[in-house]
Amino acid sequence: MTIRGMGSLFQPWYRDRKTGERRHSPTWWIAYSFRGTKIRECSHSTKRQDAARLLKKRIGDITQGRIGPQLDRTSFDDLANIIKTDYEVNARKSTARMLTSLNGLKPFFGMYLAKDITFDRLNAFIAHRLAQHMSPASIRIDLSILKRAFRLGERAGKALCPPFPTIQVHNVRSGFFEEDEFRLLLHYLPEEIQSLITFAYFTGWRVRSEVMPLQWRQVNLSAGVVRLEPGTTKNDEGRQFPFGRLPELEQVLTLQRQRTNDVQARTGKSVPWVFHRNGIPIRDFTKVWRIACRAADVPGKIPHDFRRTAVRNLERAGVSRSAAMKLTGHKTESVYRRYAIVSESDLAEGVQKLARLETSSGKARAKQTVLERGAKAGSEAKSLIMVPEAGIEPARAFWTRGILSPLRLPISPLRQQRLHSGGTLTSRSRWVKVAAVGTHSLIPGCVCHRFDHCANRSSYAASIRGLSTSV
């Protein structure tokens, strides 16, 4: 069956070797065109539906720019060659680590095609490496190398990158050197290592890739500046450190220069390296480092701890993070988040703000308690001083609003005059005698009295009750 523009399905003819008879193959094949080339591919199935699905998939791959047949032929070795070429072209510094990862991946995936490396097999690889007591961090690096190879193969149209599992890594180190630990460690280190370690402690530069290869052409003793050229650091950016402002570091480099001159005069050879053993560059000091750490009672410390220590010391000194990152070579502030480096002054300021909040909240609660007690006392006083038919009533009970009472309505001038003269007031058939209470007097034109300004509310209420009961 042939569909124009969609390829065809067919069962090829073959001749039986024994009988010489021509027969149809029970296996279905597909045929389609790609860039003017006709491609035939076996479906490896005797069912026509399987062949139709494969043809549809190949047409979809061609439409999306993904070549069909090459996807099925790409092996793990092809992916390895692709990433090796990429590292060689770009001259990456981590080529050695990439080759180490490929050596760990090949025993497990070496016999697989790229299309057979699925999510399940990747998980099986993680379990296999964990059983070999490999660290999760190393396994994650191996997977990242393999994923990079798949991405490059996908760009070349030779592979499709499967979903990769994630593995949790908890390897954040918290090692820092206090000054007394650093001084004690120096005491147990050889003389040629002491200067190297002191330089790393103050600058925070990477020991193996930046401090140990340092040469005198990068040091300007007269200007008091040491430089790292662009391309020699991990992030390929240049860096400088003005050591002239640190007397101890300046003294270390000056003394190291004198030692280098002595070695050159004794041997007659030029020594370009800043840190060396009698003219030979220092390549490794692991053994003496471990012995010194045990003697100084700081086991488990590593030289890279000086980098974290320098960042923390700069933060303690109040150096801005932008300037600190320029000195140490960090591109982002992730080092502060990763190692939980926070300024102690910021912590103290945060606790002080919390204390102020608690103090203000306590005052607010105390004030609210006083107001509630005042409201309660006001309501009780209001119930005591209400004198029916006397024309005297509190205007307000603090902030509460009441309904206008007939007792608060204006009265006639004649009644006001009688009230001011301390006479009697008639209301229907009852006589009520009203007199001034304390230092207050009734306000003309209004029968209300603001009792809340009275200095002695209890005496005021008692006087009113006395007036009302005497009638």
C-alpha positions in Angstrom: 0.0 0.0 0.0 1.4 3.4 -1.0 0.1 6.8 0.2 1.4 9.8 -1.7 3.7 11.8 0.5 3.4 9.4 3.4 5.5 6.5 2.3 4.4 2.9 1.7 4.0 -0.5 3.5 5.0 -3.7 1.7 6.0 -7.3 2.1 9.1 -8.0 0.0 9.3 -11.1 -2.4 11.9 -13.7 -1.9 12.7 -17.0 -3.7 12.7 -20.2 -1.8 16.1 -21.9 -2.0 14.8 -25.4 -1.9 11.8 -25.2 -4.2 12.7 -22.1 -6.2 9.2 -20.7 -5.7 8.7 -16.9 -5.2 7.0 -16.1 -1.9 6.0 -13.0 0.1 8.0 -12.3 3.3 5.8 -12.5 6.4 7.6 -9.4 7.8 6.3 -5.9 6.9 8.6 -3.2 5.6 8.2 0.5 5.3 9.5 2.9 2.6 9.7 6.7 2.6 11.8 9.5 1.2 14.1 11.8 2.9 16.0 14.6 1.1 15.5 12.9 -2.2 16.8 9.5 -0.9 14.4 6.6 -0.7 14.8 4.7 2.6 13.5 1.2 3.3 13.3 -0.1 6.8 12.2 -3.3 8.3 9.5 -3.1 11.0 10.6 -6.4 12.6 6.9 -7.4 12.9 4.5 -9.6 11.0 1.6 -7.2 11.8 0.7 -4.5 9.4 -0.5 -2.2 12.2 3.0 -2.2 13.7 4.5 -1.3 10.4 2.0 1.5 9.9 2.8 3.0 13.4 6.6 2.9 12.6 6.0 4.6 9.3 3.9 7.3 11.0 6.7 7.8 13.6 9.3 8.2 10.9 7.3 10.7 9.0 6.8 12.7 12.2 10.5 12.6 12.9 11.3 13.9 9.4 8.7 16.7 9.9 10.3 17.8 13.1 13.8 17.6 11.7 14.8 14.4 13.4 16.2 11.9 11.0 14.6 8.5 11.5 17.0 5.7 10.6 20.0 7.3 12.4 18.1 7.3 15.6 18.0 3.5 15.6 21.7 3.1 14.7 23.3 5.5 17.2 25.2 3.6 19.9 26.7 4.7 23.2 30.1 4.8 21.6 28.8 7.2 19.0 27.5 9.5 21.8 30.9 9.2 23.6 32.7 10.3 20.4 30.4 13.2 20.0 31.1 14.6 23.5 34.8 13.9 23.2 34.9 16.0 20.0 33.0 18.8 21.7 35.4 19.0 24.6 38.4 18.9 22.2 37.0 21.7 20.0 36.1 23.9 23.0 39.4 23.1 24.9 37.5 22.5 28.1 39.5 22.2 31.3 37.4 19.3 32.6 38.3 16.9 29.9 40.0 14.6 32.3 36.8 14.4 34.5 34.7 13.8 31.4 36.9 10.8 30.4 36.6 9.4 33.9 32.8 9.6 33.7 32.8 7.8 30.4 34.9 5.1 31.8 32.4 4.6 34.5 29.4 4.7 32.1 30.8 2.3 29.4 30.6 -1.0 31.4 26.9 -0.4 32.0 25.8 1.2 28.8 28.5 0.1 26.3 26.3 -2.6 24.7 23.2 -0.4 24.4 22.0 1.7 21.5 21.0 5.3 22.3 17.3 4.5 21.9 17.6 1.7 24.5 19.0 4.0 27.3 15.7 4.8 29.0 14.6 6.3 32.3 14.4 2.8 33.9 17.9 1.9 32.8 19.3 5.2 34.1 17.7 4.5 37.5 19.2 1.0 37.4 22.6 2.6 36.7 22.2 4.8 39.8 21.4 1.8 41.9 24.3 -0.2 40.5 26.8 2.6 41.2 25.5 3.1 44.7 26.0 -0.6 45.4 29.6 0.0 44.4 29.8 2.6 47.2 30.1 5.5 44.8 29.2 8.9 46.2 25.9 10.5 44.9 27.9 13.5 43.8 30.1 11.4 41.5 27.1 9.6 40.1 25.4 13.0 39.4 28.5 14.2 37.4 28.4 10.9 35.4 24.8 11.5 34.5 25.4 15.1 33.6 28.1 14.0 31.1 25.8 11.4 29.6 23.0 14.0 29.3 25.3 16.4 27.6 26.2 13.7 25.1 22.6 13.1 24.4 21.9 16.8 23.9 24.8 17.0 21.4 23.5 13.9 19.6 20.0 15.4 19.5 21.4 18.5 17.8 23.1 16.3 15.2 19.9 14.4 14.6 21.3 11.1 15.8 19.6 10.6 19.2 16.7 11.7 21.3 17.4 12.7 24.9 15.4 10.6 27.4 14.2 12.0 30.7 17.0 11.8 33.3 16.3 10.9 36.9 17.5 13.2 39.7 19.7 12.2 42.6 19.8 14.1 45.8 23.3 15.2 46.9 23.9 16.4 50.4 27.6 17.2 50.4 27.7 20.8 51.5 30.8 21.2 53.7 30.7 23.4 56.7 34.5 23.5 57.3 35.9 26.8 58.5 39.2 27.7 60.1 39.2 29.9 63.2 42.4 32.0 63.6 43.7 30.0 66.5 43.3 26.8 64.5 45.0 28.3 61.5 48.0 29.5 63.7 48.3 26.1 65.3 48.2 24.3 62.0 51.0 26.4 60.6 53.2 25.3 63.5 53.0 21.7 62.3 53.5 22.3 58.6 56.9 22.4 56.8 58.3 25.8 56.1 57.7 25.7 52.3 54.0 24.8 52.9 53.5 27.5 55.5 53.8 30.4 53.0 51.4 28.7 50.6 48.8 28.0 53.3 49.1 31.6 54.6 48.5 33.0 51.1 45.4 30.8 50.7 44.1 31.7 54.1 44.1 35.5 53.3 43.2 35.5 49.6 40.6 32.6 49.5 42.0 31.5 46.1 41.7 27.9 45.0 44.8 26.1 46.2 45.5 23.6 43.5 44.4 25.5 40.4 45.3 29.1 41.4 47.8 29.2 44.3 50.2 26.3 43.6 50.8 27.3 39.9 51.3 31.0 40.8 54.5 32.5 39.2 56.5 35.6 40.0 55.6 37.3 36.8 52.1 37.6 38.3 53.4 39.3 41.5 54.3 43.0 41.7 56.0 43.5 45.0 56.5 47.2 44.5 52.9 47.8 43.7 51.7 45.3 46.3 49.4 43.4 43.8 49.2 39.8 42.7 47.2 39.0 39.5 45.6 36.0 37.9 45.5 36.3 34.1 42.2 35.7 32.2 41.8 32.1 31.2 43.8 30.7 34.1 40.9 30.7 36.6 37.9 28.4 36.8 35.5 31.0 35.4 38.2 32.3 32.9 38.1 35.8 34.4 41.1 37.7 35.5 41.5 38.7 39.2 43.8 40.7 41.4 44.5 41.0 45.1 46.2 44.1 46.6 48.3 42.2 49.2 50.2 45.5 50.1 47.4 46.4 52.4 47.9 43.2 54.4 51.3 43.5 56.2 51.4 39.8 57.1 50.7 38.7 53.6 53.2 41.2 52.2 55.8 39.9 54.6 55.2 36.3 53.5 55.6 37.1 49.8 58.7 39.2 50.5 60.3 36.3 52.4 59.4 33.9 49.7 61.1 36.1 47.1 64.3 36.1 49.2 64.1 32.3 49.4 63.7 32.0 45.7 66.7 34.3 45.0 68.8 32.1 47.4 67.8 29.0 45.5 68.5 30.6 42.1 71.9 31.7 43.3 72.8 28.3 44.7 71.6 26.2 41.8 72.1 28.7 39.0 68.6 28.0 37.6 65.7 30.3 37.2 62.7 29.5 39.5 59.5 31.0 38.1 57.2 29.6 40.7 56.3 31.5 43.8 55.8 28.4 46.0 58.3 25.6 45.5 60.6 23.1 47.3 64.2 24.1 46.5 63.2 25.2 43.0 60.8 22.3 42.3 57.1 23.4 42.1 54.8 22.0 44.7 52.5 19.4 43.2 51.0 17.8 46.2 51.2 18.0 50.0 48.4 15.6 51.1 50.6 13.6 53.4 52.1 16.4 55.4 48.6 18.1 55.5 47.0 15.1 57.1 49.8 14.7 59.7 49.5 18.4 60.6 45.7 18.3 60.9 45.9 15.4 63.3 48.6 17.1 65.4 46.6 20.4 65.5 43.4 18.5 66.5 41.5 19.5 63.3 41.0 16.2 61.5 38.9 16.2 58.4 39.9 19.7 57.3 40.8 20.2 53.6 42.7 23.1 52.0 39.5 24.3 50.2 38.2 25.2 53.7 40.4 28.3 53.4 38.3 29.6 50.6 35.1 29.5 52.7 37.0 31.0 55.6 38.2 33.9 53.5 34.7 34.7 52.4 33.4 34.6 56.0 36.2 36.8 57.2 35.5 39.4 54.5 31.8 39.3 55.6 32.8 39.8 59.2 35.0 42.7 58.3 32.1 44.5 56.7 33.4 44.2 53.1 30.6 44.6 50.6 29.7 41.4 48.8 30.5 42.8 45.4 34.0 43.7 46.5 34.5 40.3 48.3 33.4 38.4 45.2 35.9 40.3 43.1 38.7 39.4 45.5 37.9 35.7 45.9 36.6 35.1 42.3 33.0 34.2 43.0 30.6 35.2 40.2 27.3 35.0 42.2 26.3 35.2 45.9 25.4 31.4 45.9 28.5 30.9 48.1 26.8 32.8 50.9 23.6 30.8 50.6 25.4 27.4 50.1 27.6 27.8 53.2 25.0 29.9 55.2 27.5 32.7 55.6 25.7 35.7 57.2 27.1 38.8 58.7 27.0 38.6 62.5 26.1 42.3 62.7 23.0 41.5 60.5 22.1 38.7 62.9 22.4 41.1 65.9 20.4 43.7 64.2 17.7 41.2 63.4 17.4 40.1 67.0 17.3 43.8 68.1 14.4 44.4 65.8 12.6 41.4 67.2 13.2 42.8 70.8 11.7 46.1 69.7 8.7 44.3 68.2 8.1 42.4 71.4 8.4 45.6 73.5 5.9 47.5 71.4 3.5 44.5 71.4 3.7 44.4 75.2 2.9 48.1 75.4 0.0 47.8 73.0 -1.4 44.9 75.0 -1.0 46.9 78.2 -2.8 49.9 76.7 -5.6 47.7 75.4 -6.0 46.2 78.9 -6.3 49.8 80.4 -8.8 50.8 77.8 -10.9 47.7 78.4 -10.9 48.3 82.1 -11.8 51.9 81.5 -14.6 50.9 79.3 -15.9 48.5 81.9 -15.7 51.2 84.7 -17.3 53.7 82.4 -20.3 51.4 81.7 -20.7 50.8 85.5 -20.5 54.6 86.2 -23.0 55.3 83.5 -25.5 52.9 85.0 -25.0 54.6 88.4 -25.4 58.3 87.5 -28.4 58.0 85.3 -31.0 60.2 87.1 -34.4 60.0 85.6 -36.3 63.3 85.3 -33.3 65.2 86.6 -32.0 66.3 83.1 -28.5 65.0 84.0 -27.0 62.2 81.9 -23.5 61.5 80.5 -23.1 62.6 77.0 -20.8 59.7 76.0 -19.3 56.6 77.7 -15.8 56.9 76.2 -16.0 55.8 72.5 -19.5 54.1 72.6 -22.4 55.7 70.9 -25.8 55.5 72.5 -29.3 56.4 71.4 -30.4 60.0 72.0 -32.4 60.0 75.1 -35.3 62.4 75.8 -33.4 63.4 79.0 -30.8 65.0 76.7 -33.2 67.2 74.8 -32.9 71.0 75.3 -35.0 72.6 78.0 -36.7 76.0 78.2 -34.8 79.0 79.5 -37.1 79.1 82.7 -36.0 75.7 83.6 -32.4 76.5 83.0 -32.6 79.5 85.3 -34.1 77.4 88.1 -31.4 74.8 87.7 -28.6 77.5 87.9 -30.2 79.0 91.0 -30.3 75.7 92.8 -34.1 75.8 93.0 -36.7 73.2 92.4 -37.8 71.8 89.2 -41.3 70.4 88.5 -41.9 67.5 86.2 -45.5 66.5 86.1 -46.5 66.0 89.7 -43.0 65.3 91.1 -40.5 67.9 92.5 -36.8 67.2 92.1 -34.1 69.4 93.8 -30.9 69.8 91.7 -27.8 71.3 93.1 -24.2 71.7 91.8 -21.9 68.8 92.4 -18.2 69.4 93.1 -16.6 72.0 91.0 -18.8 71.3 87.9 -21.9 73.3 86.9 -24.5 72.6 84.3 -23.9 73.9 80.8 -26.5 76.5 79.7 -28.7 75.2 76.9 -28.0 71.6 77.6 -29.0 69.2 80.3 -25.9 67.0 79.7 -22.9 66.9 81.9 -19.5 65.5 80.7 -18.7 63.4 83.8 -15.6 61.8 82.2 -13.6 65.0 83.0 -14.4 64.8 86.6 -11.4 64.0 88.9 -13.5 61.9 91.2 -16.2 60.0 89.3 -17.2 57.9 92.3 -18.1 60.9 94.4 -19.9 62.4 91.5 -22.0 59.3 91.0 -22.7 59.1 94.8 -23.8 62.7 94.9 -26.2 62.1 92.0 -27.6 59.0 93.7 -28.1 61.0 96.9 -30.1 63.6 95.0 -32.3 61.1 93.3 -33.1 59.2 96.5 -33.9 62.3 98.5 -36.8 63.1 96.3 
